[in-house]
C-alpha cells in the first residue's frame, strides 16, 4: 500500500501528522513531508486515519 499526497491541495492543517506521526510530519515551512510512502500492514491503520482526517482530501491510499 502507498500513501499519495496531492501537494497543491495540501493546506498544512497538520491533522494527518497528529493521526500518523510515524509516517509524516510538517516541516518548518508548514509543508507536509511523507517520511514513508510505502506502508506495510502494521502502519495501515495510521495511514487510513491520516487520509480520513484530512479536511481537504490531499491524501489517499493506493
C-alpha positions in Angstrom: 0.0 0.0 0.0 1.2 3.5 -0.7 0.3 7.0 0.6 -0.2 9.5 -2.2 0.0 13.2 -1.4 -1.7 15.8 -3.7 0.8 18.6 -2.7 -1.1 21.5 -4.3 -4.2 20.6 -2.4 -2.5 20.3 1.0 -3.1 23.3 3.2 -0.8 22.2 6.1 -3.5 21.8 8.7 -1.5 19.0 10.4 -4.3 16.7 11.4 -2.7 13.9 9.4 0.5 14.4 11.3 -1.4 14.0 14.5 -3.0 10.8 13.2 0.2 9.3 11.8 3.3 10.9 13.3 5.5 8.0 12.4 4.5 8.3 8.7 4.5 12.1 8.1 5.3 15.5 9.5 5.1 19.2 8.7 8.4 20.8 8.1 9.5 24.3 9.3 7.6 25.9 6.4 4.4 24.1 7.1 4.8 21.7 4.2 3.8 18.1 4.6 6.6 15.6 4.3 5.9 11.9 3.9 8.5 10.0 5.9 7.4 6.8 4.2 5.3 6.4 1.1 5.2 2.6 1.2 3.0 1.4 4.0 3.0 -2.1 5.5 0.2 -3.8 7.3 1.4 -2.6 10.7 1.0 1.1 9.6 -2.2 0.7 7.6 -4.4 1.9 10.5 -2.4 5.1 11.0 -2.3 5.7 7.2 -6.0 5.3 6.9 -6.7 7.6 9.8 -4.5 10.3 8.3 -6.4 10.0 5.0 -9.7 10.3 6.8 -8.9 13.3 8.9 -7.5 15.5 6.0 -10.1 18.3 5.6 -9.1 19.0 2.0 -8.7 15.3 0.8 -5.0 15.8 0.0 -4.1 12.2 0.9 -5.2 8.9 -0.5 -4.1 5.3 -0.3 -3.4 3.3 -3.4 
